[in-house]
């Protein structure tokens, strides 16, 4: 595989047992590889404890079919490391159509829901048993 430059960005942060992943830009496979590398230490540190993920893709521009398939591999690995619930915030109905098949596949493995906003996502995740604890709250 050629040594391609990463296109697309992400930010990660934990709030309690919820991993918030913010996607932006137009993604290539290298972005998914970098995402996996960035998340791996947290998976290992958690030791298989249950967790949830909120993907905020409000500024995500999309990606190739290869990106979506690589992301699916990342998602399956997340499940193997204790992921139980996922909610996505997408920028448009078009983006929802792009990831529709992935969302349907995801709902077969975990509790899945598309959310309309951060507050909507936080409310749903709390209902699933994953409250988004503020970073300075050490409960």
N, C-alpha and C positions, 0 to 999 in steps of 0.2 A: 504494500500500500504506500503510495507516495506520502511525503511529509507535508501535508496540507496545513495551511494557517487556519486557526479557529475563527469562525464567523458566528456571531451571536454571543450574547452575554447572559450571565446568571448571577444571582446573589443568594446566599444561604443564611438562614438564621433560625435558631431554635427558640420557641416559646413554649416552655413546659415540654410536653411530649409531642409537640407539633413542629415539624420541619416546614418552614416557609421558604419556598423556592420562587424567586422572581425571575422570569424569563424576559429577554428583550432582544430585538433585532431579528435578522434572518439567519437561521441556524444551518450549520453543516454538521457532519458526523463528528468532527473534532470537538465541537461544543458539548456533545453528549458524552464523549470520552472524558473531557475535562470535568464535567458535572459528576460523573461516576467517581472519578479520582478524588474530587473534593468531598464527596459524601462518605466515602468508604471509611475514613477514620471514625466518624460518628457512629456508623453501623457497628463497627467492631467494639467501640467503647460502650455501647448500649447493651451488648451481650444478649441480644435477642428479645429485649423488653419490647412490649407493644408500643407503637407510635403511629402518628397520622401525618399526612402531608397536605399542605395547601399550596397549590401551584397558581401563582399570580402571573398570568400570561397576558395581562392587559396591554403590554407593549411588545408582545411577541409578534413578529411579522410572518412567521411560518418557517417551513423547511421542506426539503426534498423527501420523497418516499423513503430514501435510505435513512434520513434523520428520524422519521417516525418509527421505522423498524428498530433502529438503534435505541431509541427512547423506550420502546417496548421491552427490549432486553434489560435496560436499566430498571424499568418498573418491576419486572419479574424478580430481579435481584433484590429490589426494595422489599417485596413481599417475603422473600426468603429470609430477610433480616428483621422481620417483625411488623412490617407495615400492615395496618388493619383498615384504615379509612383514608379516603382521598377526596378532595374537592378542588375543582378548577374554576378560576375566573378567566374568562376569555374575552377578547376585545370586540368580537362581533359574531353574528350568526354564521357568517362564512367560516370563521375559525372553528366554530363548533362543528360544522360539517366536515372540515378537514380532519378533525380528531374523533369524529363520531365512532368509527369502528374501534379505535383504541379505547374510547370511553365504554363501549359495550363490552369489550374484552375485559377491561379493568373491573367492571361491575360483577363479573363472574368470580373474581378473586378477592375483592375487598368491598367494603361499603363505599359506594361512589355517588357523588352528586355534583352537578354543575352549580356554582353559586353566582350571584349577581354582583356581590361586593365583598369587601373584607369583613364587614360586620355580619353579613349574611353567612359567610363561610365560618366565621368564628362561632356564631350561634349554632350552626349545624354540627360543627366539630365537637362543641361542648355537649350537645345532645348524644353524640356517639361515645362520650366518655373521655374526650380529649380537649379539656379547656385550654385556651391559649393564655398561659400564665405570663404576666408581664415579666420582662427580663430581670427586673430588680426584685421580684417576689420569689423568695427561695423556699416555697412550700415543698 
